[in-house]
Amino acid sequence: MINILLKLRFVMALASIGVIAAAGLMFWEGLLTLWHAFAYVRTDPDLAVIAAVMRATDKLLFAIVLIIFGCAIALGFLIDLSPERRAALPDWMVIDNVAELKNLFIQMIILYLVVHFATLVAETDQMLQWNALVLPISILLLAGAMRLIAGSPGHGTHAEDASVQKKPPASTPSADGS
């Protein structure tokens, strides 16, 4: 029964491959948008170039985050690495539990919203309407929620884990019984 359940973790391979494929599409879309920005330099060098570069940056950053997320899924839940190989990996590729994956996902959403808001500001010619404040308020609320989740029990950081590991070992009785 346990062998069957352990083999089900390879379903995560589909999620990891899908996320990395989506990152490839976002890279392609970002590069095409950047290519169009070069065309805007020749035809309409005003605000269109800035907006196109911001849109390309938005897509390229999102692709990078998707690659990080796909690698985290694969290396955290699919591939069982030896401790030596795991230590050789960069920290951004190593996810130890679902809480870290949730934290990474929230960070990914916040990053996307920040870049999207900057793109929105760069694209507008006139003064922004009051409803444009929805994005920055959403970013602040998500950042606050992430902070609350990170501080809740069961979602500790590596620093907390290290402090638990540094506790002195329990004293063992000596051979004479004292």
N, C-alpha and C positions, 0 to 999 in steps of 0.2 A: 504494500500500500504506500509506504513512504517513497519507494523508488518511483512509483507513478506520479506522486505529487512533486518529487524533485525534477522529473522530466517535464512537468508542466511549466517550469520556469523558462523553458526555451521558447514559450509563447512570447516572452519579453523580447526575443530576438526580432520578432515582427515589429514591435513598437520601436525598437532602436533603429532598425533599418528604415522604417517609415519616417522617423524624425530626421535621420541623416539624409534621406532622399528629399524630404521637404526643404532641408537646408541647401541642398544642391539647387533646387528650383529657385529658392530665394537669392542665392548667389547669382544665378543666371539672370533673374529679374533685376537685381541691383546693378549688375554690369550693363545690361541693356539700357536701364534708366540713365546710368552714367554716360553711356555712349550718346544717348539723345541729348544730354546736357552739352556735350561738345558741339552738337548741331545747333543748339540754341545760342551758343557763343557767336556763331556766324550770322544767324538770322535775327535773333531777338536778345541782345546782350543785357537786357535789364534784369528784372526780378525773376524771369523764367529760369535763368541759369542757377541762381541761388536755390530756388524751389526744387529744381531737378536734382541738384547735388544733395540737398537735404533728404529728398525722397530716396535717392540711391543709398545714402548713408543709413537711413532707416532700414532699408531692406538688407543691406550688407551686415549691419549689426545684429539684426534679427537672425540672419543665417548663421552667424558666429555663435549666437546663444543657442540655436537649435543644435549645432554640432556639439557644443558642450553638454547639452541636455541628452542627446543621443549617446554620447560616450559615457556619460554618468549612468544611464540606464544599463548599458552593456557591461561596463566594468563593475558596477555596483551590485547587479542582480543576476547577471547571466554568466560571466566568466569568473571562474575561481582561480585567482592568481596566488602564487606563492608570496609570502611576506617580503622577500627580497625584491621581487618584481613589482609588487605593489608599492614599496617604498621608493622605487626608482621613478614612478609615475609622478607627474605634476599634481599638486593638490586639487586643482579644478577638475581632474578626471576621476577622483576617488570619492565615491559616495558610500557611506557606511550603512545608512538606514533610510527609511521612507521619510523621516522628519527632515533630513538634509535635502532630499529630493523635493519635498514640498517647499522648503525655504528657497531652493534654487529656482523653482517654478515661479514663486512670487517675485523674486528678484528679476526674473526674465520679463514678467508682465510689467513691472515698474520701469525697467529699462526701455521697453517698447513704448510705453505711454509717455515717458519723458522725451524720447526722440520724436515721437509722433506729434507731441505738443510743439516742440521746437520747429518741426516741419510746417505745422499749421500756422504758426506765427510768421514764419518766413514766406509763406505763400500769400498771405493777405496783404492787400495794398492799403486798406483803410483801417480804422480803429476797430479792435475786436469788440464783439457784443458781450454782454454780461454772461451769457450761457457758455462762453469759451472758458470760464472758470471751472467748468465741470471736470476737465482733465486734470488740472493741478490739484484740485481738491481730492479727486480720486487717487492721485499719486500719493498725496499725504495720508489719506485713510489707509491705503494698502501698505504703506511703509509703517504706519502705526500698528496695523494688524500683524505685520511680519514681526515687529518688535515684541508684541504681546505673545505671539506664538513661540518665538524663540525663547522667551523667558518662562514659559509654562513647563510644568513637570513633564518629563518624557521627551522634551525637545532641547536637551542640553547641548552645549557647545563642546568642542574638544578640550577647552580649558577646564571645564567642569569635570570632564572625564579624567583629565590628567591629575586634578587635585584628589580625586577618589583613589587613583592609582598610587599616589605618593603617601598615603596613610601608612604608618608603621604596621608591620605584621603583628597579628595577635600573639601575645606571649604564650609560649608552649611550656608545659610543665617539664621540669628537669627530671633526670633519671632518679633522683632521691625523693621525688614526690612533692617538692616545694614549689 
